[in-house]
Amino acid sequence: MRDNLPLVLVDRQRIGYVFANLLTNAIKHSPADGEVRLRATRTDDHAIQFTVADDGPGIPPQYQQRIFDRFFRVPGQTRTGAGLGLSIAREIAVAHGGRISVKSAPGHGATFYLELKAVDGAA
């Protein structure tokens, strides 16, 4: 079912990188029997909010803002990666006039939010 969401104007390749990064991270950090959920909803301020949620181990509160810093990795993490993906994703979101954020609780997965402005008059 389509929710008749308004359009967003984006560089398809660059925003594609953001989604690929968020989805790859969600899959990588979820257990084999876990779920990864992708959703798009309209916000009150004429934007579209995309969410990527997983069933992974979650991110401790003290690291939730730092995960968007270049080369930062949560201490004790055994997964591979250079710590660049989320910082690049944030740069792309900001370049599109949007923002990216996370909400998480240890043991309860993580939900990443990408918010992009809708096309004028479309919302």
LUMNU-814173 format. One line per field, with one value per residue: residue number from 0; residue in three letters; chain; y, z, x of N, C-alpha, C in turn. Coordinates in steps of 0.2 Angstrom, whole numbers. Layout:
BEGIN
pos: (NUM  ...)
code: (ala  ...)
unit: (A  ...)
n_py: (Y  ...)
n_pz: (Z  ...)
n_px: (X  ...)
ca_py: (Y  ...)
ca_pz: (Z  ...)
ca_px: (X  ...)
c_py: (Y  ...)
c_pz: (Z  ...)
c_px: (X  ...)
END
This chain:
BEGIN
pos: (0  1  2  3  4  5  6  7  8  9  10  11  12  13  14  15  16  17  18  19  20  21  22  23  24  25  26  27  28  29  30  31  32  33  34  35  36  37  38  39  40  41  42  43  44  45  46  47  48  49  50  51  52  53  54  55  56  57  58  59  60  61  62  63  64  65  66  67  68  69  70  71  72  73  74  75  76  77  78  79  80  81  82  83  84  85  86  87  88  89  90  91  92  93  94  95  96  97  98  99  100  101  102  103  104  105  106  107  108  109  110  111  112  113  114  115  116  117  118  119  120  121  122)
code: (met  arg  asp  asn  leu  pro  leu  val  leu  val  asp  arg  gln  arg  ile  gly  tyr  val  phe  ala  asn  leu  leu  thr  asn  ala  ile  lys  his  ser  pro  ala  asp  gly  glu  val  arg  leu  arg  ala  thr  arg  thr  asp  asp  his  ala  ile  gln  phe  thr  val  ala  asp  asp  gly  pro  gly  ile  pro  pro  gln  tyr  gln  gln  arg  ile  phe  asp  arg  phe  phe  arg  val  pro  gly  gln  thr  arg  thr  gly  ala  gly  leu  gly  leu  ser  ile  ala  arg  glu  ile  ala  val  ala  his  gly  gly  arg  ile  ser  val  lys  ser  ala  pro  gly  his  gly  ala  thr  phe  tyr  leu  glu  leu  lys  ala  val  asp  gly  ala  ala)
unit: (A  A  A  A  A  A  A  A  A  A  A  A  A  A  A  A  A  A  A  A  A  A  A  A  A  A  A  A  A  A  A  A  A  A  A  A  A  A  A  A  A  A  A  A  A  A  A  A  A  A  A  A  A  A  A  A  A  A  A  A  A  A  A  A  A  A  A  A  A  A  A  A  A  A  A  A  A  A  A  A  A  A  A  A  A  A  A  A  A  A  A  A  A  A  A  A  A  A  A  A  A  A  A  A  A  A  A  A  A  A  A  A  A  A  A  A  A  A  A  A  A  A  A)
n_py: (-6  11  26  38  48  63  69  69  78  72  68  54  44  47  48  35  29  32  25  12  11  12  1  -10  -9  -12  -25  -31  -30  -36  -51  -68  -72  -60  -45  -32  -16  -5  11  24  40  54  70  83  94  96  86  71  56  44  28  16  2  -10  -27  -28  -27  -15  3  10  24  34  34  37  49  51  41  46  53  54  40  34  21  10  6  -11  -17  -30  -31  -28  -13  4  15  25  26  31  44  49  47  56  68  68  68  81  89  88  96  89  78  66  54  44  32  22  8  -1  -19  -18  -15  -4  12  21  37  46  61  71  85  88  90  107  112  99  93)
n_pz: (0  -4  3  -2  -1  -2  -14  -13  -18  -23  -24  -32  -32  -21  -10  -11  -6  7  11  8  17  30  29  27  39  48  45  47  61  66  74  66  66  67  63  51  48  37  34  29  33  34  40  52  48  34  28  24  34  35  42  48  56  68  76  83  95  100  104  116  126  128  117  106  99  95  85  73  70  61  59  71  82  91  106  109  100  88  75  57  49  45  52  45  37  43  46  33  28  36  32  18  21  27  17  8  14  25  39  50  63  78  88  102  113  124  120  114  100  87  80  66  59  45  39  26  17  9  -8  -12  -10  -12  0)
n_px: (4  3  7  5  16  24  36  54  68  83  101  102  112  120  111  107  119  118  106  111  122  115  106  115  123  113  109  121  123  112  105  105  92  85  76  75  69  62  55  45  39  28  32  28  33  34  42  50  52  63  65  77  77  84  87  98  112  111  116  126  121  131  139  131  130  143  145  143  155  170  180  176  173  162  168  175  168  167  164  168  175  179  174  169  157  145  148  150  137  130  136  131  117  116  121  110  101  95  94  102  100  100  92  93  94  104  104  92  92  94  88  89  87  83  80  72  69  53  47  43  27  22  20)
ca_py: (0  17  31  45  52  68  68  72  79  70  65  47  40  49  46  28  27  33  19  6  11  11  -6  -14  -9  -15  -32  -34  -30  -40  -58  -71  -72  -54  -41  -25  -13  1  14  31  43  61  73  89  100  95  82  63  53  37  25  9  -1  -17  -30  -29  -26  -8  7  13  31  38  33  38  55  50  36  50  56  50  34  32  14  9  1  -18  -19  -35  -30  -24  -7  9  20  31  25  35  51  51  47  62  73  68  71  88  92  88  100  85  77  59  53  37  31  15  6  -8  -25  -17  -13  4  15  27  42  51  66  75  90  86  95  112  111  92  90)
ca_pz: (0  -5  8  -5  2  -7  -17  -11  -23  -20  -29  -31  -30  -14  -5  -11  -2  14  13  8  23  35  29  28  46  52  44  50  68  69  74  60  65  68  58  49  46  33  34  27  35  33  47  53  46  27  27  24  38  33  48  48  63  68  82  85  102  102  105  122  126  128  110  101  95  92  80  67  69  57  62  78  82  98  110  111  94  84  68  53  47  47  56  40  34  46  45  26  28  39  27  13  23  28  10  5  19  29  45  52  70  80  95  104  120  124  120  111  93  85  75  63  56  40  37  20  15  3  -13  -11  -12  -12  7)
ca_px: (0  7  5  5  21  27  43  60  73  90  105  100  118  123  106  108  124  115  102  115  125  111  104  120  124  107  109  127  122  106  106  103  84  82  72  77  63  63  49  45  33  27  33  24  37  35  48  49  57  65  68  80  77  86  86  105  114  110  122  126  120  137  142  126  132  150  145  143  161  175  184  174  169  160  174  173  165  171  162  173  173  184  171  168  151  140  150  149  130  128  138  126  111  116  121  103  96  92  98  102  100  99  89  95  95  108  100  86  92  95  84  92  82  85  74  74  63  48  47  39  20  20  17)
c_py: (6  22  38  50  57  66  72  73  78  68  57  42  41  47  38  25  27  27  13  5  9  4  -11  -15  -13  -23  -35  -34  -34  -47  -62  -72  -66  -51  -34  -22  -6  4  21  34  51  64  80  95  99  92  75  61  46  34  18  7  -8  -20  -32  -27  -19  -4  10  21  35  38  35  44  54  45  39  53  51  46  32  25  13  4  -6  -21  -24  -35  -26  -17  -1  15  26  31  30  42  53  51  54  68  74  70  78  92  93  92  95  84  69  59  46  38  24  14  -1  -14  -24  -14  -6  6  21  31  46  55  70  79  87  92  101  111  104  89  93)
c_pz: (0  0  5  -2  -4  -9  -13  -17  -20  -26  -27  -29  -23  -9  -5  -7  5  16  13  15  29  35  30  36  50  51  47  58  71  69  68  60  67  62  57  46  43  33  32  29  34  40  47  50  38  25  27  29  37  40  46  55  63  75  85  93  104  103  112  122  125  121  104  96  92  86  73  66  65  61  69  77  90  101  111  105  90  77  64  51  49  51  51  38  37  46  38  25  31  35  21  15  24  21  6  9  24  36  46  59  72  87  96  111  120  125  117  104  93  80  72  59  51  38  31  19  9  -2  -11  -14  -12  -5  8)
c_px: (4  3  4  9  23  34  48  65  80  94  105  106  120  118  106  113  122  111  106  119  121  108  109  122  119  108  116  127  116  108  103  95  81  79  76  71  65  56  50  38  33  28  28  27  39  41  46  54  57  68  71  81  80  85  93  106  112  117  121  125  126  140  137  127  139  150  145  150  166  179  182  171  168  165  171  170  169  169  168  171  178  181  170  161  146  142  149  141  127  130  133  120  111  117  115  98  93  96  97  103  99  96  91  95  99  103  94  86  94  90  87  86  85  79  77  67  59  49  42  32  18  18  11)
END
